Amino acid sequence: MTSSAAATRLGFEPFVNASPVELKTNWSDADIQSVITAAYRQVFGNDHLMLSERLTTAESMLASGNLSVRDFVRALAQSELYRTKFFSSTPQVRFIELNFKHLLGRAPNDEAEITEHVNRYIEHGYEAEINSYIDSLEYQENFGDSTVPYYRGFATQRGQKNVAFNRMFQLYRGYANSDRAQGKNKSTWLTEDLARNTANAIRTPSFGLALAGNTAGDRGLYRVTAVQANRGQSTQIRRSVREYLVTYDQLSATMQRLNKSGSRITQISPA
């Protein structure tokens, strides 16, 4: 696990000291609600759900002891709501990336994992694809029947490659963000890196700041240099030059904002 200071810079500090949400024996109504809330947040990628969208039957079965936490997670991922949000409206490979994130708490490690799941979906269908994560030995060893899946890709894992830490940051865009709110939701995030078998740079969800020793690369951090507009009525003798550090995803919006303010962009370069 990275240090608390690095976790703060990288935007995943809420997970550093948080304990996994587990439904233990002799649970209370409050425990059930905690599990339900955590499961919705994890499985639906922090997307906001309307009260009318909740799976009340599955919730009741969990509360009555007729459904394990694992099978409650299965019910959420097998639901028409999950299918609509993350399957019908996204490319197949992006759907698989999100399944890894939502159901196993990590990013896919390599192209072979993606290919395996693509073939499984083609040959056996949607339900088999979802069940392959939840019925896997990896799921059982990490979450069992009583623990809600959580983002474990930020820590070193037994049997997992170290590159999984880097991969996780491609899929994780901040504690307050949601998977459906991401501007790149219509395309995959990891395809290029997986195909090249390269480790992408680690950067924050908002500002692109990286851990020491990491570079932002062609999709990471950019420096935008601009001459500020003169907002006064007098002739501007000494112009103010400012630099902005932004991620690739923020680059277009930053340029538009500067142009609208009358500033002149003089240079854009990788930071």
N, C-alpha and C positions, 0 to 999 in steps of 0.2 A: 504494500500500500504506500502511496506517496505521503509526504508530510502534510500536516494540517495546513501549513502556509501554502504549499503547492496546490493542495486541493481547493483552497479558497480562490487562488488565482485562476484555476482551471474550471471552477464553477460546479464542482460536485461535492462540496463540503457537507451538504445535507446527508450524504450517504456515509461519511467517514465514521461517525459515532452512532449512527442509527442501528438499532438491532432489528434483525429479521422479524417479520410479523408472523407469529406461530399461534395456532389454535391448540392450546394445551388442554389436558383433562380438567374437568370441573370448571369449564369456561363459563363466563357470564354473558349477559346480553351485550354489554359494552365490548367484550372480546370479539363477539360475532361481528359487531358493527365495524370494529377496527380491521378485521380480516376482509370484510366486504369492501370497505373503502380502499384498502391497500390493493386488493385484487383488481378492482376496476381501474385504479390509477396505473397499475403495472401492465395489465393486459391490453388496455386501450390507449397506451402510450400517453397518459396524462391528458387525454382529450376530454373536453367537457361533455357530460352526458345529461340529457334532460331527464327529469323524474320519470316521464312516460317511457323512456328508452330502457330503463333498468329491467333486469331479468328477475322479476319478483318471485316466480316459481322456484328458480334455482336458489335464490336467497332463502326462501322458506324451507327448502329441503336441507340447506346447510344449517340453518338455525335449529331444525328439528333433529339433527344428527343423522339424517338419511343421505347426506352427501359429504364426502371428505373435501378438504380444501383443494386437493389436487383435482378432483372431479368438478368442483365449482369453477376452477380455472379452465378446465376442459369445456364446460358448458358455455363460458364466456367466449372462448376462442372458436367454438363450433357454432356460435349463434349467427343468425342472419345479420345482426348489427355489426359484428366484427367483420363478417364477409363483405358487407357494404362499405365499411370504412377503409378496409385495408386490402381487400382482394379485388373487388369489382372496379375500383377507381384508381388502381395503381398497377404498374408493370409487374410481371410475375416475379422477377428477381428482387425487386424492391419489397414485395410481399414476403419473400423468404427472408430477406435481411431483417425485416421487422418481426417476423416470427422468432428468429434467434434472439432478438432484443427483448421481446415481450415475454417469451415463454422459457428461455434459458438464461436470460439476464446477461447475455454477451453478444458480441458480433461474430459473424462467421470468420473462421480462421484463414480459409483458402478457397480457391475456386472449386476444388473437389467437393467441398461441403455443399456449395451452391448447386453444383451439377447433380449431386446425389438427390437433393430435395426437388429439383426441377423434374428429374426422371420419376421420382416417386409420385409427384402430383400428376404427371402425364399418364402414368401407368395405373395408378390406384385412386386418384381423385383427391378432393379437398379434405375430407375427413381423415384420410390416411396421412396426409401431410401434417395436419395439426397433431394427430395422435403420436406421430413419430417423435416429436419433441417431449410430450408429456409422459409417454410410456418408456422413454429412454432411460438407460442406466445413469446417464449424466444427471437427468432431472431427479431421479430417485436418490442419488448420492448427495445432491446439493439441497433439495427441498423436501423430499419425502412426501408423505400424504398430508402433512399438517402445516407446512410453511408456504407462504405466498412467495412466488418467484420475485427476485430483486436483482438490481444491477450489480453483478459480481465481477464484471469485466474490468473494474477499476483496481482490482487486487490481483496479485500473483496467484494463479490457480494450479493445483496439482493436475498434471496431464494436459495443461493448456500451454500454447506457445506464448512467449512474451509479447509477440506482435499483437496479440489480442487486446492488450492495453491500448495500443495506438488505434486499432480498428474501432474500439468502442467509442472513441471521440468523434469518429465520422458519423456515427448514428446518434450519439447523445448531443443534444443542442441546448441543454440547460434545464434546470429543475423546474422552471416556470413555463417552459415551452411544451408543446405537444407535437406528436408525430404528424398529425394532420395539418398543423399550422405551418410546418416548414415549407419554405418556398420551393424546395427541390423535391417535394413529395411525389411528383409525377415521374421522377427518374431515380435510378439507383445511385447510391453513394459510394459503394465499394468496388464496383465492377473493374475499374481501371487498375486499382491497387492490387486486387486479387489476381487479375490476369498477368500483371507484371511480377507478382510475388514480392512486392516491395512494401516497406513499412511507411505509412503516411505520417506526416508531421502531427504532433499533438498541439492543439490550440484551443483557446477558450471558446465557449459558445458565442460570446458577445463581441470581444475585442481582438481575438486572434493572438493573445499573448501566449507564448509557449514556455515549456520548461527549459531550463538552461541546457544547451547542447542540441536542441531541436531547431530546425529551420522550417520556415513556413511553406517553402516550395511554391510552385506555380498556382496552387489553389489555396494558399494560406494567407499570409499577412502582406499587405501592400502599403507603400508610402505614397500619399498624394500630396504634392506641393502646390500651393495656390497663393496668388497675390490677392489680398483682400480688397474688396471694392471700397471706394471712398464714399461714405454715406453723408459727408458734409457738403456744404455749398462752396467752400473755398477750394482752391487748387491743391491737390494732394502732392506735397513735395517728397515725403518719405513714405513709401508704401510698406505695408506690413505683409511679410511672407510667413505663412503658417504651414505646418505639416500635419497630416492626419494619418494615423495608422488604422487601417480597416481590413477586414477579411475580404476574400473574393466575393462572398455573397453580399457584402455591404458596399462594394465598389460602385455599382451603378447608381444606387440611391445617394451616395455621397457626392458623386459627380453632378447629379441632377440638383441636389441641394445647393452646391457651390455655384453652379451656373445660374440658378434662379436668384441667388443673392447678389449676382453681379461680379463675383470673384472670378479671376482668370487662372485656370489650371495650367501650370507650367511643366509639370512632370508627374508621371506615374511609374513607379518602379517596385519590384519585389523588395520587401524589407529584409 
